[in-house]
């Protein structure tokens, strides 16, 4: 099974600013999606993996694929 987290940027822009024209929404959504920095999202994901592993008693030691 595959789990995904997806964001419809166009819909989010429309939700936050319903008064924008369709062309303004499209331009903003395009700019956001083309310039998005995913690093903070991956850092949060990494933190959550550690938290939920601990909660579920899963040992992550030396399971990250990077060993000295």
KEKE-3310 file (N, C-alpha, C; in steps of 0.2 Angstrom, whole numbers, plus 5000, padded with zeros to 4 digits):
npx = (5004:5002:5005:5000:5003:4995:4993:4981:4986:4980:4966:4968:4973:4962:4953:4959:4959:4946:4941:4949:4953:4951:4962:4972:4972:4977:4990:4996:4996:5003:5016:5019:5019:5029:5040:5041:5048:5053:5060:5057:5046:5050:5059:5050:5042:5052:5054:5042:5041:5051:5045:5032:5038:5044:5033:5026:5035:5046:5061:5073:5087:5101:5094:5093:5100:5112:5128:5142)
npy = (4994:5011:5027:5044:5061:5075:5091:5102:5115:5125:5125:5128:5141:5147:5145:5152:5165:5169:5180:5182:5182:5169:5169:5175:5167:5155:5160:5163:5150:5142:5149:5146:5132:5129:5134:5129:5125:5110:5105:5108:5101:5088:5087:5088:5077:5067:5069:5065:5051:5046:5049:5042:5029:5027:5028:5016:5007:5004:5000:5011:5011:5011:5008:5017:5016:5023:5021:5021)
npz = (5000:4996:5004:5002:5004:4998:4991:4984:4976:4968:4973:4986:4986:4980:4991:5002:4996:4990:4982:4971:4953:4941:4933:4941:4952:4945:4941:4953:4960:4951:4952:4966:4966:4957:4964:4976:4992:4998:5008:5022:5024:5022:5033:5044:5041:5043:5057:5062:5058:5067:5079:5079:5077:5089:5098:5093:5097:5088:5083:5076:5075:5066:5054:5044:5033:5032:5037:5048)
capx = (5000:5006:5001:5002:5000:4995:4990:4979:4988:4975:4961:4971:4974:4955:4950:4962:4957:4940:4940:4954:4950:4954:4969:4976:4973:4981:4997:4999:4996:5009:5022:5020:5021:5036:5046:5040:5054:5050:5065:5054:5041:5054:5061:5044:5041:5057:5053:5036:5043:5054:5039:5028:5042:5045:5026:5024:5040:5049:5068:5076:5094:5105:5090:5092:5104:5119:5132:5149)
capy = (5000:5018:5033:5050:5068:5079:5098:5105:5122:5130:5125:5131:5148:5149:5144:5158:5171:5168:5185:5182:5180:5163:5170:5177:5160:5151:5162:5161:5142:5140:5151:5142:5125:5129:5137:5127:5122:5104:5103:5109:5096:5082:5087:5087:5069:5063:5070:5061:5044:5045:5050:5036:5023:5027:5026:5010:5002:5001:5002:5013:5011:5008:5006:5022:5015:5026:5018:5023)
capz = (5000:4996:5007:5000:5006:4992:4991:4978:4977:4965:4977:4992:4984:4980:4998:5005:4993:4985:4978:4965:4947:4939:4930:4946:4955:4941:4941:4960:4961:4946:4955:4972:4964:4954:4968:4983:4995:5001:5014:5029:5024:5023:5040:5048:5040:5047:5064:5063:5058:5074:5085:5078:5078:5097:5100:5091:5099:5082:5084:5070:5075:5060:5049:5040:5027:5032:5043:5048)
cpx = (5004:5002:5004:4999:5001:4991:4988:4980:4982:4969:4962:4971:4966:4952:4953:4959:4952:4939:4944:4951:4954:4961:4974:4977:4978:4989:5000:5000:5002:5015:5024:5022:5028:5042:5045:5047:5052:5055:5061:5049:5044:5057:5055:5042:5046:5056:5047:5037:5046:5049:5035:5031:5042:5038:5024:5030:5044:5056:5071:5083:5097:5100:5089:5096:5111:5122:5139:5154)
cpy = (5006:5023:5039:5056:5073:5086:5100:5112:5127:5130:5129:5139:5151:5150:5150:5164:5170:5174:5186:5180:5173:5164:5171:5171:5156:5153:5161:5154:5140:5142:5147:5135:5124:5131:5134:5123:5116:5102:5103:5103:5089:5082:5086:5079:5065:5063:5065:5054:5042:5045:5044:5030:5022:5025:5019:5005:4999:5004:5005:5013:5007:5005:5012:5022:5019:5024:5020:5017)
cpz = (5000:4999:5004:5003:5000:4994:4985:4979:4974:4970:4984:4991:4984:4987:5002:5003:4988:4980:4972:4959:4945:4936:4936:4951:4952:4942:4948:4961:4957:4950:4961:4970:4961:4958:4975:4986:5000:5007:5021:5029:5025:5030:5045:5047:5044:5055:5066:5063:5065:5079:5085:5079:5086:5100:5099:5093:5093:5083:5077:5070:5070:5055:5044:5033:5027:5038:5042:5047)
residu = (UNK:UNK:UNK:UNK:UNK:UNK:UNK:UNK:UNK:UNK:UNK:UNK:UNK:UNK:UNK:UNK:UNK:UNK:UNK:UNK:UNK:UNK:UNK:UNK:UNK:UNK:UNK:UNK:UNK:UNK:UNK:UNK:UNK:UNK:UNK:UNK:UNK:UNK:UNK:UNK:UNK:UNK:UNK:UNK:UNK:UNK:UNK:UNK:UNK:UNK:UNK:UNK:UNK:UNK:UNK:UNK:UNK:UNK:UNK:UNK:UNK:UNK:UNK:UNK:UNK:UNK:UNK:UNK)
# end
